[in-house]
Amino acid sequence: MIRSVLKGSGSCLPAKAVSNDELSQTVDTSDEWIRERTGIAQRYIAGDGESTSTLATGAAQAALDDAGLTIADIDLLILATATPDHTFPSTATQVQHALGGRNFPAFDVAAVCSGFLYALGTADAMLRCGMAKCALVIGAETFSRILDWEDRATCVLFGDGAGAVVMAAQETAEDGPGILATRLHADGEYHELLYVDGGPSTTGTVGHVRMRGREVFRHAVSNLASVLREVLDDANIEASAIDWIVPHQANFRILDATARKLGLPMDRVVVTVDSHANTSAASVPLALDVARRDGRIKPGDLIMLEAMGGGFTWGASLLRV
């Protein structure tokens, strides 16, 4: 069978890390308040000369290097972001150009924190049906540019960064590597629980992130547990067989509650929210790259990727590396 197989991963963070203590000097908050509610200790904030496209390009090049490939081997590029460099053209085309690529499809996907799962699912479908042979899939954000720095309920939660993977169509055995199953969902009824209060067609402004945290938490735990069960059923695999969950890094409490619903211990959950905060579409590929590079995730491991974001959108993908 033809599957989309992981060939490499990479990540890129801004130069500046901002601790909770540093943040408390300008925001009415404290290290204790942030850690207790979120598990976050620091985040990276993009500075001058750093943008979604520059971070995405860095992560993509690192993934290509990890795979032992060049941009000449790529024939599809999908970039998930809610913070594009420009309204248009797509940030994906800017990354394509920066890497030296030409004449293959490159486009953005907008599904906020679930964006990487949406992008990966799209790439998987295109690879399996023969529309492409080798894809760069990227999640990149500069959420610091859309935060209200006077709203401590939201501004302490987010950070900037990018993660990327190289996926290739490959013939494999049933127990071989590749994406085994993916499920994606959306429900626009809950738009006002997590959104940005601006846009080119409505206010003509960029706007700021607005969130009703308690309601989002409740939906996140329920929706993520449900979609994980769907993916496991599709793949005919028990939760106990999962080696690692690589979740969207929104809040440590959400990670813990989701693992409990699956009956899995937290020592099988990749956690980077403490050092990266919530990097939206970048958080899943960032965490995946960290766990691959530090040796936790090894060839042959079965990993579950999952995320939920504004929209609401949510999804999960089961992958054997």
C-alpha positions in Angstrom: 0.0 0.0 0.0 1.0 3.6 -0.5 1.4 5.7 2.6 2.8 9.1 3.5 6.0 8.4 5.4 7.9 10.8 7.6 11.4 11.4 6.2 12.6 14.3 8.4 11.6 17.0 10.8 12.9 20.5 11.8 12.0 23.5 13.9 13.0 27.1 14.3 12.4 29.5 17.2 13.0 33.2 17.5 16.2 34.4 19.1 14.5 35.9 22.2 13.1 33.8 25.0 10.9 35.6 27.5 10.4 34.1 31.0 7.3 34.6 33.1 9.3 36.8 35.4 10.3 39.0 32.5 6.7 39.2 31.3 5.5 40.2 34.7 7.5 43.4 34.4 5.2 44.7 31.8 2.0 42.6 32.3 -0.1 42.4 35.5 0.8 38.7 36.2 3.4 36.5 38.0 5.4 33.4 37.4 3.3 31.5 40.0 0.0 32.6 38.4 1.0 31.5 34.9 2.7 28.2 35.9 -0.2 27.1 38.2 -2.9 27.7 35.4 -1.0 26.7 32.3 2.4 25.0 33.0 4.2 27.6 31.0 7.6 28.9 32.2 8.7 30.9 29.1 7.9 31.6 25.4 9.8 32.8 22.4 8.9 36.2 20.9 9.8 37.2 17.3 11.9 40.4 17.0 12.9 42.7 14.3 13.6 40.8 11.1 11.8 37.7 12.3 8.4 36.8 10.8 6.2 33.8 10.1 8.0 33.2 6.7 11.5 33.4 8.2 10.7 31.0 11.0 8.9 28.7 8.5 11.9 28.8 6.2 14.3 27.9 9.0 12.1 25.0 10.1 11.7 23.7 6.5 15.4 23.8 5.8 16.1 21.9 9.0 13.6 19.3 8.0 15.1 18.9 4.6 18.6 18.6 6.1 17.2 15.9 8.5 15.7 14.0 5.6 18.9 14.3 3.5 17.0 16.1 0.8 17.0 19.4 -1.0 14.2 21.7 -2.2 14.6 20.1 -5.7 13.2 16.9 -4.2 10.0 18.6 -3.1 6.9 18.9 -5.3 4.3 20.2 -2.7 4.5 22.7 0.1 1.7 23.3 2.6 2.0 25.9 5.4 -0.4 26.1 8.3 -0.6 29.6 9.9 -3.1 32.0 11.4 -0.5 34.8 11.2 0.6 35.1 7.6 3.2 37.7 6.6 0.6 39.2 4.2 -3.0 38.8 3.4 -1.8 37.6 0.1 0.2 36.1 -1.5 0.4 33.0 0.7 3.3 32.7 3.1 3.9 29.3 1.6 5.0 30.9 -1.7 7.4 33.1 0.2 8.9 30.1 1.9 9.1 28.3 -1.5 11.0 31.2 -3.0 13.3 31.5 0.0 14.3 27.9 -0.3 14.9 28.2 -4.0 11.9 26.1 -5.1 9.8 26.8 -8.2 6.8 25.6 -10.2 5.1 23.2 -7.6 2.0 23.8 -5.5 2.5 26.0 -2.4 -0.4 27.2 -0.3 -1.5 28.2 3.2 -4.0 26.4 5.4 -5.9 28.4 8.0 -7.3 26.2 10.9 -5.5 28.0 13.7 -4.1 25.6 16.3 -5.4 22.6 14.3 -3.7 24.0 11.2 -0.8 21.5 11.1 -3.2 18.5 11.3 -5.3 20.0 8.5 -2.1 20.6 6.4 -0.8 17.1 7.1 -4.1 15.5 6.2 -4.2 17.4 3.0 -0.7 16.5 2.1 -1.4 12.8 3.0 -4.4 12.7 0.6 -2.4 14.3 -2.2 0.6 12.0 -1.7 -1.5 8.9 -1.6 -3.5 9.8 -4.8 -0.4 10.6 -6.8 -0.7 14.4 -7.0 2.7 14.7 -5.3 5.6 12.5 -4.3 7.4 14.5 -1.6 5.9 17.3 0.5 7.0 19.9 3.0 4.4 20.4 5.7 4.9 23.4 8.0 3.2 25.0 11.0 4.5 28.5 11.7 3.2 31.4 13.8 4.0 34.8 15.1 1.1 35.0 17.5 2.8 37.7 19.5 1.8 40.1 16.7 -1.9 39.6 17.3 -1.9 39.6 21.2 -3.4 42.2 23.4 -0.6 42.7 25.8 -2.9 44.3 28.3 -5.1 41.2 28.5 -3.2 38.9 30.9 -5.7 36.1 30.3 -4.5 35.6 26.8 -1.1 37.3 26.3 0.7 35.0 28.7 -0.4 31.9 26.8 1.2 32.2 23.4 4.6 32.2 21.8 6.1 32.2 18.3 7.9 29.5 16.4 7.8 27.0 13.5 8.0 23.3 12.9 8.1 21.3 9.7 8.1 17.7 8.4 9.0 16.1 5.1 6.5 13.5 4.0 7.0 11.1 1.0 4.7 8.7 -0.8 6.1 5.2 -0.2 5.0 1.7 -0.7 4.9 0.0 2.7 3.7 -3.2 4.3 0.6 -3.1 6.5 2.8 -3.0 9.6 5.2 -0.5 8.0 5.7 3.2 8.5 3.5 6.1 7.5 0.2 7.8 8.4 -2.3 5.1 9.4 -5.5 7.2 9.9 -6.5 10.9 10.2 -9.8 12.5 11.3 -10.5 16.2 11.0 -13.5 18.2 12.3 -14.9 21.7 12.5 -17.9 23.4 14.2 -18.4 27.1 13.5 -21.1 27.4 16.2 -18.3 28.2 18.8 -16.6 30.9 16.8 -17.0 33.5 19.6 -15.2 31.4 22.2 -11.9 31.8 20.5 -11.3 34.3 17.7 -9.5 37.4 16.5 -11.6 40.6 16.6 -10.3 41.9 13.3 -9.9 41.1 9.6 -9.5 42.7 6.2 -13.2 42.1 5.2 -14.7 43.2 8.5 -12.7 45.8 10.4 -9.8 46.4 8.0 -7.4 45.7 11.0 -5.4 42.8 12.2 -7.2 42.6 15.5 -6.3 40.8 18.7 -6.9 37.3 20.1 -10.0 37.0 22.3 -10.8 33.8 24.3 -13.2 32.5 26.8 -10.8 30.1 28.5 -13.1 27.9 30.6 -15.5 27.1 27.8 -12.6 26.4 25.4 -11.0 24.0 28.0 -14.2 22.0 28.3 -14.7 21.6 24.6 -11.0 20.8 24.0 -10.9 17.9 26.4 -14.2 16.4 25.1 -13.4 16.9 21.4 -9.9 15.7 21.6 -10.8 12.5 23.5 -13.5 11.8 20.9 -11.3 12.3 17.8 -8.5 10.2 19.2 -11.0 7.3 19.7 -12.2 7.8 16.1 -8.6 7.5 14.7 -7.8 4.5 16.9 -11.0 2.8 15.6 -10.1 3.6 12.0 -6.7 2.1 12.4 -8.0 -0.8 14.5 -5.4 -0.1 17.2 -5.8 0.0 21.0 -4.8 3.2 22.9 -2.3 1.1 24.9 -0.3 0.5 21.7 0.5 4.2 21.4 4.1 4.9 22.2 3.8 8.7 22.3 1.1 11.3 22.1 2.3 14.5 20.5 -0.4 17.0 21.3 -1.1 20.7 20.6 0.7 22.5 23.4 -2.2 24.7 24.7 -2.2 24.1 28.4 -0.7 21.4 30.6 -4.1 20.7 32.2 -5.6 19.9 28.8 -2.8 17.6 28.0 -3.2 15.8 31.3 -7.0 15.5 31.0 -6.8 14.2 27.5 -4.2 11.5 28.4 -6.4 10.5 31.4 -9.4 10.0 29.1 -7.3 7.6 27.0 -6.0 5.8 30.0 -2.4 6.7 29.2 0.2 8.1 31.6 1.7 11.5 31.2 5.2 10.0 30.7 4.0 9.0 27.2 2.9 12.6 26.3 5.4 14.9 24.7 5.2 18.2 26.6 6.9 21.4 25.4 4.3 23.9 26.6 6.6 24.8 29.5 9.3 26.1 27.2 7.4 27.2 24.0 3.9 28.1 25.4 1.1 27.8 22.8 2.6 28.3 19.3 -0.8 27.5 17.6 -0.2 25.7 14.3 3.5 25.3 15.1 3.1 23.5 18.4 2.6 19.9 17.1 5.5 19.9 14.6 7.7 21.7 17.1 7.0 19.1 19.8 7.5 16.3 17.3 10.9 17.6 16.3 12.0 18.1 19.8 11.1 14.5 20.8 12.7 13.0 17.7 16.0 14.9 18.2 16.3 14.1 21.9 15.8 10.4 21.2 12.4 9.8 22.8 10.7 9.1 19.5 12.4 6.3 17.7 11.9 4.5 14.3 9.0 2.1 14.6 7.2 4.1 17.3 3.5 4.6 17.0 2.6 8.3 17.6 -0.6 10.2 17.9 -0.7 13.8 16.8 -3.7 15.9 17.9 -4.9 19.5 18.2 -7.9 21.7 18.6 -8.1 25.4 17.8 -10.4 28.3 17.0 -13.3 27.7 14.7 -13.7 25.3 16.5 -11.4 23.0 14.5 -9.9 19.8 15.7 -8.2 16.6 14.5 -5.8 13.8 15.0 -3.5 11.6 13.0 -1.9 8.3 13.8 1.6 7.8 12.4 4.2 5.1 12.6 7.6 6.6 12.3 
